Amino acid sequence: MSTTAADPTAVNTRGRVIIASLVGTSIEFYDFYVYATAAVLVFPALFFPNDSPAAAQLSSFVTFGLAFLARPVGSVLFGHFGDRVGRKATLVASLLVMGIATFLIGALPTFGSIGIAAPVLLAVLRFTQGIGLGGEWSGAALLATENAPRGRRAIYGTFPQLGAPIGFILANALFLVLSLTIDDAAFSAWGWRVPFLLSALLVIVGLYVRLRLVETPAFRKTLETGTRARVPLGRVLRSSWRQLILGTFIMVATYVLFYFMTTFTLTYGTAKRTVTEGAAAAAAAGKPFDPEGFQVGLGYLRNDFLVMLIVGVVFFGLLTPVAGLLADRFGRRPTLLVVTGLIAVFGLTFQAWFGGSAGSPVVTTAFLAVGLALMGLTFGPMGALLPELFPTNVRYTGSAIAYNVASILGASLAPIVAVLLWQRDGDILRVGLYLTGAAVITFIALLLTRETRDVDLVEASIAEAAAAP
């Protein structure tokens, strides 16, 4: 018998809510940052060795994007059980799916061992990761917001959001330690596997915390009133289709900014500054050099750029709870409208600021810090806003679909589009314009969305669900 069934008055303590929501998304983002970093640093050579360097990098990014195609599948699957069975069991299951897939990637043979089967298996495991992620964020956000005190939902909603900077720092700090303690040959041979395999330890911690949870008050209310949807997907498509569309586009700019600032910047920042340097580096590594596919970058050493990224992500972490406080004080829409406008302006600075920062670590770090600070400000309120758009009996499904369909439109395409828009001479003006365009779309969606700060997640949503056909 579950804890909730045994004691219907049982509640999750604030500390348990914070740790359970934070740990799970920290593991989630750790897993994804590990893959994103490996997709830039080692996967092109290990899994696509027969392609030109540019084509291998693009193929690696395609596997990176596969997870985002899988996420809506996971959102429907885990959303169904999250709205039918409960938040707790679904959160445990999503964590297991993602954790096992990540561990297996770390044990996967490369192209040199099993040939074409290696990239195929990599794609399958990456897709599986995406299915697990499809149910992870929404469940963690609901855990936090449905347990929040009145007037503090946005700050509670930032607990799972803080998993993003924490996961990034854990993953990239580990990659940095490995690259400083072993040489490039050892890193390519086995060192890249260590972060994937170590994820098992984080999963164990996450499972321990989540198994101690009880159901949220809002979900218990749906059980008491008998308002659970028989088929949550059908219900949300019938009664909340407008919220699905708006919630999806509200997240687009956040996703584009996020993956530009973490994945694209690492690729551009560590690319050689001249064709001559690129040819020399390829010759030293014994790899073919394709001058047609070569793109000029900033020329930083990998370790140096990772340090700058980690500094930038600290600002991401610091500004995330600030955004929650602002959203509780002034509302979700006003806060996000201002931040989205700033993101649009930031996109216009890409070439002048980041593209012109070669040889100036201070300028490069400042660019990363500002971009990632904006990421914290836009990502923080999403943990409250997206769940608040939907009734309790379809909240898991609705918020998960909006969040994860946005990942396809924003995150899965962003690194690939950025590489295609990146000019051979190093010009990235069009990359920044792409971000500005995404921000304009999000701004319009926010204008069309109602303010949700004062919505009662238990009473108002149950009344809405009961009145729905």
Secondary structure, DSSP 4 states (H G I P E B T S, - for coil): --HHHH-TT----HHHHHHHHHHHHHHHHHHHHHHHHHHHHTHHHHH-TTS-HHHHHHHHHHHHHHHHHHHHHHHHHHHHHHHHT-HHHHHHHHHHHHHHHHHHHHT---HHHHTTHHHHHHHHHHHHHHHHHHHHHHHHHHHHHTTPPTT-HHHHHHHHHTHHHHHHHHHHHHHHHHHHHS-HHHIIIIITHHHHHHHHHHHHHHHHHHTT----HHHHHHHHHT---SSHHHHHHHHSHHHHHHHHHHHHHHHHHHHIIIIIHHHHHHS-SSHHHHHHHHHHTT----TTT--------HHHHHHHHHHHHHHHHHHHHHHHHHHHHH-HHHHHHHHHHHHHHHHTTIIIIIIT-TT-HHHHHHHHHHHHHHHHHHHTTHHHHHHHTS-GGGHHHHHHHHHHHHHIIIIITHHHHHHHHS-TTS--HHHHHHHHHHHHHHHHHHHTSPP-TT--TTHHHHHHHHH--
